Amino acid sequence: MLVSGLVQGVFFRAETARHARSRGVGGWVRNLPDGRVEAVFEGPEFAVQAVVDWVHRGPRGAAVTSVDVEWGDARGEQGFRIR
């Protein structure tokens, strides 16, 4: 997933990690040099979809302008980390 807009410097990664962990979703999130945020989520479809839905809003202070989602096969992600 790639998230564009005002998504760096607004606790986007920390809040994404909190939402993912609370739903038992594995994966990671990181800032990209171009100002976007990249994330990988893995877990039950309903849980991943809940996190994806939240990412479209983001935390208070964020202004998400676009979210590009690519669904793929599981890679065995364990836990959720901020890169």
N, C-alpha and C positions, 0 to 999 in steps of 0.2 A: 504494500500500500504506500502511495506517495501522497502527502498532504501539503497543499499550498496555501499561502495567505500569511497572515501574521501568526506564525506558529512557533517561533523561537523567542525565548526570553519571556514566556508567559506560563511556564511550568507545564507545557504541553507533554513533554516526555514523562515527567513525574506523575502527572494525572493519568496519562495513558497506562502507565505501569500499574498504578493503583486500581484502575478499572479492570484491567486484564487479570491481575492477581485475584481480585475479589470474585471473579467469575471462573477461576481455575484455568485460565487461558495461558499457554506458554508462548514464548517468542522473545522479541526484542524491539526496541525503538531507538532511533538515533537522529541527530541533526545532520543535514547535508550542507555542504559549503554554499550551495545556491539559495539557502533560506528555507528549503522545504524540510519536512520530517518524513523519514522512511520507517516503516514498521512491518513486522511479520507476526502474525497471530496463528496459533495452532491449538485446536481443542474441539470440543463438541460444536457442531454447526450453530446451534442456538446461542451458545455462549460467545463464539467468535462474532456472530452477527450483532449481538448486543454491543460488543466493543466497537465494531465498525460503525454502528449507528451513532454511538457516543462521539466517535472521532469526527463525524460530520459537524458536530456542534463545538467540540473542544471545551477547554476550561474557560472560566471567566477571564476576559482580557484577550482571548484569541479571536481571530477573525478568519475562519476557514473559508477559502474561496473555491477550492476544488479538492476532490479526493478521487484518486485513481486506484481502483481495487483490481487486483489480479488474483483469482482463485487458483490454487494448485494442490498438488499432492502433499500429504504430511511428510515432514522431514525428521520427526522425532525430537522436536524442541521440548526441553524440560525447564520449567520455571519461566519467569519473565524477567528480563534484565534491560537496563538502560546502557546503551553503548556510547 
